[in-house]
Amino acid sequence: DSMHKTVGYAAAVCDRDGVIAAAGSGRREIMDQHISTELEALMEARRPYRAEPGAKRIPVTDRDNSAAAAVAVPILTEGDVLGCVVLLERSDGVRAGDVEVKLAGTVAAFLGKQMES
């Protein structure tokens, strides 16, 4: 909820199977849904992702009309992928910048550290 309020993007936290938390518009459509194979592949890549113009959309869930990721950063704990932090594409077409990637990365690092304890 704080990420959504800070940057104006709908936000979600996913584990390896599905969306476990969401805030902002579209949260009801993705909450408790299985993640897409494309998002799973992004997590396995273990690096931040930012959607680029003209690139293939990365759906968040495996539903047909799923919201797409503008930013996705894996949550890592002791080298293991636990999930990811996702900012969803905005309907007004505004692209995510470095600030949004850094914020999602900070949240992912925080969640990863919390899982270590």
N, C-alpha and C positions, 0 to 999 in steps of 0.2 A: 504494500500500500504506500509506503514511504517513497519507493522508487517511482511509482506511478505519479504521485503528487509532485515529486521533484523535477522530473523531466517531461511529463505529459504523455508518456507512452504507457500503454497497458503492459503489465509485467506479469511474469509467471515464474514459478520455481518448479522444476521437474525432477523426479528421481529417475532411475533407469527404466521405469515402466510407464509412468504417466505423470500428468500434471497434478501436483499436490497443493499448490497455492496459486492464486491469481488475483489481480486487482486491475480495475479499469474496465473500459468498454470491451465487451466480448468475453469477459471472464466466465460467464455462465456457460458459454458454448464450449470452452476448453477444459473447464474444471473437471477433474476425475476422469478424463479421457486418456486413452493410450497415446503415447508419443509416436510420431511418424518415424519410419525407417531413416529418412533423411536427417532428422534431428538426432537420432541415435548415432548416425555416422559422424555428425559434427562433434558430438560428445567424445566419441572414440578418437577423433583427430587431436583432442587435448589442446586446442588453441582457440582463441576468440574468433568469432565470425561476425562480419558485418555485411549486410546485403548491399550489393552494388547494382547500379542501374543496368538493366538489360539482362541481369543474371537470372537463373532459374530460381523461382520462389521456393523457400524451405518451409513446408507446412509444419505447424507445431504438433498437431495431432494426426491420427490416421483417418480422420473423418474427411469426406469429400470436400467440403467447403471450409476447411480449417484456416484459421488465421495463420499468417506467415511470420517468420522471425525476421526482425530488423537487426537484432543483435542476439547472439547466444554465446555464453561463456560457460565452459564446463566447471563443475564443482569437483575439486580434487582433494583427496585426503590420503596422505602417505603414498602418493602415486596412483591410487585407485580412483576411477571416475565414479562419483556417487550420483550425479545428475547434472543439471545446468540451470543457469539463470537466463531468462529470455525476455527481451523487450519486443513487443509485437509491432508489425508494420502499422503506421498511422493511415487513416482513411484519407487524410488531406495530402498524402504523398510526400510529406517532409521526411527526408532521409536522416538516419541516425549518424551522428558525428563521433569524434574522438571522446567527447565528454560522456556520451551514453555508453560507449564501450568501456571506458574506465570505471564508470559507476557500476555497471554490471560485473566487471572484474573484481571490484572491491567487495561487492556483496557476495560473489562466488567464493572469494578468498576467506571472507568472514565465516560463511557457512561451512566451508571446509575445515577451518580451525575449530569451530564449535563441535564438529563431528569427531575430531581427534580426542576431545576430552571426555 
